[in-house]
């Protein structure tokens, strides 16, 4: 039995995976959607990036999970990628869902001055938190009006320190067994960092013809892909 640990991106909690959890459990697997500190029902819990890494490691160890497929969406790829190397032989595979990937010494906002400035400005203006997206910012991502409303309604401000603190990796990420799932409505090609990782024999590329939030726009299709990755 595979144990899926599902971690959603910025502003979201475990609730984001509700429609993915059902088919995974129906297939006989363990499924553990996780809310990171400071988000959703854990609002008010102080959090930096290493807090989020430890959230994931603690969940795996607390439940004594084996044959673990760690799934990180968007921002969550950064803590998931770090947690993957820290859980040792409990790990079966990492699946990065249209996500950022960690690089030792870099943060979520590294790599683009305009991007970094925009996120840091939002954090400064919102009491140390990155403000959630508004409904118009979800357009052209394969989402219905109802799905957009659900995301907006459930989103909570994201702890700023998790975005600005650097990642800590003890070995190259390319050595992990990993799949990168690219959502094509959010750009047809992975960024340069991911493209380099995909040259590793341990990594593979998968694609979905949807936008950046496939757990809402195509949950059944996403579950099918995750089930396929469990068998690798």
C-alpha positions in Angstrom: 0.0 0.0 0.0 1.3 3.4 -1.0 0.9 6.3 1.4 0.2 9.6 -0.3 1.1 12.8 1.7 -0.6 15.7 -0.2 0.6 19.2 0.4 -1.1 22.1 -1.4 0.5 25.4 -2.3 0.3 28.9 -1.0 -2.9 30.1 0.8 -4.4 26.6 0.8 -4.9 23.8 3.4 -5.6 20.1 3.4 -9.2 20.8 2.2 -7.8 21.6 -1.3 -7.3 17.8 -1.9 -10.9 16.7 -1.0 -11.8 15.6 -4.5 -8.5 13.8 -5.0 -8.5 12.0 -1.7 -11.7 10.0 -2.6 -10.4 8.1 -5.7 -7.0 7.5 -4.1 -8.6 5.9 -1.0 -11.0 3.9 -3.2 -7.9 2.3 -4.8 -6.8 1.0 -1.4 -4.0 3.5 -0.6 -3.3 5.5 2.5 -4.0 9.2 1.9 -2.9 12.0 4.2 -3.7 15.6 3.1 -1.7 18.0 5.2 -2.3 21.6 6.3 1.0 23.5 6.8 1.5 25.7 9.9 0.0 29.1 9.7 -2.7 28.2 7.1 -6.3 27.2 7.0 -7.3 25.6 10.4 -3.7 26.2 11.6 -3.9 30.0 11.2 -2.0 31.8 14.0 0.7 29.1 14.3 4.1 30.9 13.6 5.8 29.5 10.6 9.0 29.8 8.6 10.1 27.6 5.7 11.8 25.1 7.9 8.6 24.9 10.0 6.8 23.7 6.9 9.5 21.1 6.1 9.3 19.8 9.7 5.4 19.7 9.4 5.8 17.2 6.6 8.6 15.1 8.2 6.6 15.0 11.5 3.5 13.8 9.7 5.4 10.9 8.1 7.1 9.9 11.3 4.1 10.4 13.6 2.0 8.0 11.5 5.0 5.7 10.8 4.3 5.9 7.1 6.3 3.7 4.6 6.2 3.6 0.8 5.5 7.3 0.9 4.7 9.4 -2.2 5.1 13.0 -1.2 3.0 15.4 -3.4 3.8 19.1 -3.4 1.8 21.6 -5.3 3.1 25.1 -6.3 4.9 26.7 -3.3 4.7 23.4 -1.4 7.2 21.8 -3.8 9.9 23.7 -1.8 9.2 22.2 1.6 8.2 18.8 0.1 11.5 18.6 -1.8 13.5 19.2 1.4 11.3 16.8 3.4 11.8 14.1 0.8 15.5 13.7 1.5 14.9 13.8 5.3 12.5 10.9 5.5 15.1 8.4 4.1 14.0 5.0 3.0 10.4 5.8 3.8 10.2 7.7 0.5 9.0 5.9 -2.6 8.7 9.0 -4.9 8.1 12.7 -5.0 5.6 14.3 -7.3 5.9 18.0 -7.9 2.6 19.4 -9.2 3.3 22.4 -11.3 5.5 23.5 -8.4 8.6 25.4 -7.4 11.5 23.2 -6.5 14.0 23.9 -3.8 17.6 24.9 -4.4 20.0 25.0 -1.5 20.4 28.5 -0.2 17.6 29.9 -2.4 14.1 30.9 -1.3 10.7 30.9 -2.9 11.2 34.4 -4.1 14.7 33.9 -5.5 15.3 34.1 -9.2 13.5 37.3 -10.3 13.9 40.8 -8.9 10.4 41.9 -10.1 8.8 38.8 -8.6 10.7 39.1 -5.4 9.8 42.8 -5.0 6.1 42.1 -5.6 5.8 39.3 -3.1 7.9 41.2 -0.5 5.7 44.3 -1.0 2.6 42.2 -0.4 4.1 40.7 2.8 5.0 44.2 4.1 1.6 45.6 3.3 -0.3 42.7 5.0 1.4 42.3 8.4 3.9 39.7 7.4 1.6 37.6 5.1 1.3 37.1 1.4 -2.2 38.2 0.4 -4.3 35.5 -1.4 -5.2 35.9 -5.0 -8.5 37.5 -6.1 -11.0 35.8 -8.4 -9.8 37.5 -11.7 -6.3 36.1 -11.1 -7.6 32.5 -11.5 -9.0 33.1 -15.0 -7.7 31.1 -18.0 -6.7 28.2 -15.7 -9.4 25.8 -16.6 -11.5 26.6 -13.5 -15.2 27.1 -13.4 -16.7 30.1 -11.7 -17.8 27.9 -8.8 -14.3 26.4 -8.5 -12.7 29.8 -8.4 -15.2 30.9 -5.7 -14.3 27.9 -3.6 -10.6 28.6 -3.8 -11.0 32.3 -3.0 -13.4 31.5 -0.1 -11.0 28.9 1.4 -7.7 30.8 1.0 -5.9 32.3 3.9 -3.0 34.7 4.0 0.3 32.9 3.6 3.1 33.3 6.3 5.7 35.5 4.7 8.8 34.0 6.3 8.1 30.7 4.5 8.6 32.5 1.2 11.8 34.5 2.0 13.8 31.9 4.1 16.3 29.8 2.1 16.0 26.1 1.4 18.5 23.7 3.0 19.4 20.6 1.0 22.2 18.2 1.9 22.5 16.6 -1.6 21.4 17.3 -5.2 17.7 17.1 -5.7 18.2 15.3 -9.0 19.1 12.1 -7.0 15.6 11.7 -5.7 13.0 9.5 -7.5 10.7 12.2 -8.8 8.0 13.2 -11.3 7.4 16.7 -12.4 3.8 17.3 -13.4 3.4 20.3 -15.7 0.0 21.9 -16.1 0.0 23.3 -19.6 -2.4 26.2 -19.3 0.1 27.7 -16.8 3.0 27.5 -19.4 3.9 24.7 -21.8 7.4 24.1 -20.5 9.0 23.7 -17.1 11.3 26.5 -16.0 15.1 26.2 -16.5 15.7 24.8 -13.0 13.2 22.0 -13.5 14.4 21.3 -17.1 17.9 20.7 -15.7 16.6 18.3 -13.0 14.6 16.4 -15.7 17.9 15.4 -17.3 18.5 13.1 -14.3 17.7 9.5 -14.9 15.7 9.6 -11.6 13.2 12.2 -12.9 10.4 12.1 -15.4 8.0 14.6 -16.8 4.2 14.2 -16.9 1.7 16.7 -18.3 -1.9 17.7 -17.7 -4.0 19.9 -20.1 -5.3 22.1 -17.4 -4.2 25.1 -15.2 -2.2 25.6 -12.1 -4.8 24.2 -9.7 -5.6 20.6 -11.0 -6.9 19.4 -7.7 -9.9 21.6 -8.4 -10.1 21.7 -12.2 -9.3 18.0 -12.9 -9.2 16.1 -9.6 -10.1 12.6 -11.1 -7.4 13.0 -13.8 -4.9 14.1 -11.2 -5.7 11.1 -9.0 -5.1 8.8 -11.9 -1.7 10.3 -12.6 -0.8 9.9 -8.9 -1.9 6.3 -8.9 0.3 5.7 -11.9 3.3 7.3 -10.1 2.7 5.0 -7.1 3.5 2.0 -9.2 6.9 3.3 -10.4 
